[in-house]
Amino acid sequence: MNPIDHTVLFLVSLLANTFSAFSGGGAGLIQFPILIFLGLTFSMALATHKVASVALGLGAVIRYLSSSNLERRFVLLVLVTGLPGVILGSRLVLFIPDNIAIFSLGILTGSLGLYSIFKSDLGQNFQAKNRNISGYILGGVTLFLLGVLNGSLTSGTGLFVTLWLVVWFGMDYQRAVAYTLILVGLFWNGAGAITLGLLTSIRWDWLPALLLGSLLGGYLGSHLAIKHGNKLIKRSFELVTILISIKLIWTSVSA
């Protein structure tokens, strides 16, 4: 690749990850299709995207360290239940036909955005709920299934985690986005990157530009989320879910 190509990769990564860090997910909406457009196969683009996305979580960690107090029990819940699902999904993706899964994910993602739009007070205030054994079990099972999606698909799975933390555990959007960016961005995507890296190839020469854009985008998007609060995060979440839904459905029917 020439310097212009690397510059394009950096700008795409910066834009995608800034938007993702602010809204709670969706970097793959922009970044992943660009990697395929530039000539990578599906599996190679997915593996390369997963590695680059780890820097998104690292950028978020750097920004959130001084302003967010993550509860240890939720950190453990998201990691212990989600990571096995990510590893399983990363193995399954190489054997599952894409079109039906992508179309179904597009429908479901769009429904998340519509649900948030029609629930005007959703995620605006912190109201703890389902903090009992049965609540944690059901919450953990769902996080495992979301981990499978994260490992096997590319766009929007972080948004599912964000909304689940809001709807089931009563978090506000700002708090839920912090958990998603740090735990999904850094640890889930890291596990997916390692698993896919063992099963398929990664374009290591493309990663410097992608990693730098992801790192800076993660920091910048997290800064904007902290600064502007729940209302604007909610609107961004809704916009990203609708855009991802359209993109996934279009991809599945035009393939």
Secondary structure, DSSP 8 states (H G I E B T S, - for coil): --HHHHHHHHHHHHHHHHHHHHHTS-THHHHHHHHHHTT--HHHHHHHHHHHHHHHHHHHHHHHTTT----HHHHHHHHHHHHHHHHHHHHHTTTS-HHHHHHHHHHHHHHHHHHHHH-TTTTSS------SHHHHHHHHHHHHHHHHHHHH--SSHHHHHHHHHHHHH---HHHHHHHIIIIIIIIIHHHHHHHHHHHS---GGGHHHHHHHHHHHHHHHHHHHHHHHHHHHHHHHHHHHHHHHHHHHHHHHH-
